[in-house]
Amino acid sequence: MSTLLMVMFVLFIAYLYFPATWLYRLRFQPATKTSCSVSKRYIPEDAVLRRHFISQLRLEIEAALHPRPTDSILQRHYDALVAIKLEQRLAEIGRMRAC
């Protein structure tokens, strides 16, 4: 009776553990080749669209950061941090090749 319980327990643990590792490997595989059918971001050429695009990027960056401080000195540091992160994101988007 105890061996039967032990075998059932081992099978149950194996059932729980092995599919999880299999799914983990599928989910976190590095992408080998990107296709052009996947929509990538690009910087619009139109001035109005570019302004909206940059403001959307700024909002995404600010959403990932902590709330804007109320102190004037801390606000300048916060604005500088957002500007640096915005420049980094724009540089990343600029390096993407067009399809």
Secondary structure, 3 states (H helix, E strand, C coil): CHHHHHHHHHHHHHHHHHHHHHHHHHHCCCCCCCCCCCCCCCCCCCHHHHHHHHHHHHHHHHHHCCCCCCCHHHHHHHHHHHHHHHHHHHHHHHHCCCC
